[in-house]
Amino acid sequence: MCARTARYVVHAIVAPLFLVGGACTQWKVQPLSPAELVSQEQPDRIQVTRRTALSETTKVVLHHPAVLGDTLVGVIQRRMREDTLAIPVADVVTVAVRRFDSGKTILLGVGVVGLIAIMAVEYNATDYNFVIPNARQK
């Protein structure tokens, strides 16, 4: 494999890794109350599990969360607009923040290395010594 081809192969594999970088994180439930979490960590976004009127639970992601009195407020992003949402702290079941997940990161790394190994084996196993017939045969 020439250096130029190798460089293209590396770019083709490394570039998508930046796109799936978020796959190495997950929502982790925190043992803190919403007020403690927001004041101590000041996260950019949190995932809130809340009780509804029918005693069911729903999850919502709040951007720029804040606690005002006994209410958790934040911005929710919908398709083409943003709305402010206020949730009574008494209705909050759990609060989670995005955290790095080493297990998913290792799995992604093993997958990428495996893909590179398979591509190298396939490249070396392929016979590229073929003859192009002459267009003008006499």
Legacy VTK file of the C-alpha trace (Angstrom):
# vtk DataFile Version 3.0
C-alpha trace
ASCII
DATASET POLYDATA
POINTS 138 float
0.000 0.000 0.000
1.469 3.340 -0.959
1.702 6.178 1.546
-1.027 8.165 -0.181
-3.509 5.272 -0.089
-2.668 4.584 3.555
-3.322 8.227 4.395
-6.751 8.078 2.719
-7.631 4.880 4.578
-6.643 6.437 7.909
-8.677 9.576 7.170
-11.676 7.480 6.136
-11.582 5.667 9.464
-10.610 8.513 11.813
-13.023 11.146 10.453
-16.195 9.231 11.415
-14.805 8.782 14.939
-15.289 12.499 15.519
-18.912 12.123 14.493
-19.567 9.267 16.922
-17.621 10.810 19.782
-20.890 11.260 21.661
-21.309 7.513 21.643
-18.641 7.375 24.349
-20.911 9.105 26.858
-24.125 8.186 28.589
-26.632 9.683 31.001
-25.649 8.842 34.605
-28.163 9.333 37.402
-26.766 11.546 40.166
-27.439 11.046 43.887
-27.798 14.798 44.431
-31.012 16.774 44.563
-31.708 19.020 41.558
-30.775 22.124 43.574
-27.447 20.620 44.739
-26.567 19.336 41.274
-27.297 22.610 39.503
-25.475 24.747 42.084
-22.423 22.489 42.486
-21.783 21.230 38.960
-23.543 23.883 36.860
-24.147 21.479 33.950
-25.085 22.745 30.509
-27.883 20.183 30.296
-29.506 17.566 32.487
-31.935 14.723 31.937
-34.860 14.863 34.328
-37.179 11.955 35.054
-40.408 13.389 36.403
-43.742 12.130 37.645
-46.794 13.036 35.611
-50.369 13.467 36.801
-51.104 9.770 36.191
-48.131 8.616 38.337
-46.206 7.689 35.200
-42.709 8.961 34.533
-41.340 10.855 31.552
-37.826 11.968 30.688
-36.919 15.398 29.385
-33.581 17.089 28.687
-33.306 20.582 30.137
-30.674 22.926 28.737
-29.270 25.695 30.972
-31.036 24.371 34.097
-31.646 26.515 37.175
-33.559 26.128 40.422
-35.878 28.985 41.339
-37.432 28.399 44.729
-39.028 24.937 44.589
-39.055 24.753 40.778
-36.516 23.379 38.312
-36.520 25.455 35.135
-34.698 25.058 31.854
-34.968 25.231 28.100
-36.238 22.290 26.073
-35.375 22.100 22.415
-38.044 21.066 19.984
-37.793 20.750 16.239
-37.650 24.398 15.237
-37.997 26.250 18.524
-37.003 26.381 22.156
-39.446 26.534 25.056
-38.952 27.156 28.756
-40.130 24.347 31.009
-40.751 24.556 34.749
-40.939 21.358 36.831
-41.790 21.329 40.549
-38.841 19.795 42.424
-41.322 17.505 44.211
-42.141 15.872 40.846
-38.489 15.108 40.013
-37.699 11.406 40.370
-34.086 11.400 39.110
-31.593 13.824 37.614
-28.853 12.612 35.255
-25.868 14.236 33.577
-23.800 13.163 30.551
-20.661 11.350 31.665
-17.770 9.673 29.886
-18.269 5.897 29.495
-14.967 4.019 29.346
-16.640 0.722 28.396
-18.222 2.163 25.259
-14.981 3.934 24.391
-12.966 0.706 24.655
-15.572 -1.132 22.581
-15.408 1.563 19.900
-11.607 1.392 19.874
-11.616 -2.403 19.529
-14.114 -2.105 16.676
-11.970 0.425 14.822
-8.803 -1.638 15.261
-10.693 -4.730 14.077
-11.958 -2.870 11.019
-8.440 -1.712 10.161
-7.118 -5.264 10.574
-9.832 -6.692 8.305
-9.157 -4.024 5.684
-5.404 -4.755 5.807
-5.964 -8.498 5.397
-8.388 -7.969 2.519
-6.028 -5.535 0.818
-3.086 -7.932 1.081
-5.180 -10.927 -0.020
-6.423 -9.232 -3.181
-4.404 -9.752 -6.343
-4.090 -6.432 -8.138
-1.791 -7.809 -10.841
-4.261 -7.990 -13.681
-3.624 -7.224 -17.337
-5.585 -4.546 -19.133
-6.181 -5.704 -22.696
-4.904 -3.440 -25.437
-7.747 -1.522 -27.069
-6.234 -1.941 -30.495
-5.327 -5.534 -31.016
-3.652 -6.546 -34.285
LINES 1 139
138 0 1 2 3 4 5 6 7 8 9 10 11 12 13 14 15 16 17 18 19 20 21 22 23 24 25 26 27 28 29 30 31 32 33 34 35 36 37 38 39 40 41 42 43 44 45 46 47 48 49 50 51 52 53 54 55 56 57 58 59 60 61 62 63 64 65 66 67 68 69 70 71 72 73 74 75 76 77 78 79 80 81 82 83 84 85 86 87 88 89 90 91 92 93 94 95 96 97 98 99 100 101 102 103 104 105 106 107 108 109 110 111 112 113 114 115 116 117 118 119 120 121 122 123 124 125 126 127 128 129 130 131 132 133 134 135 136 137
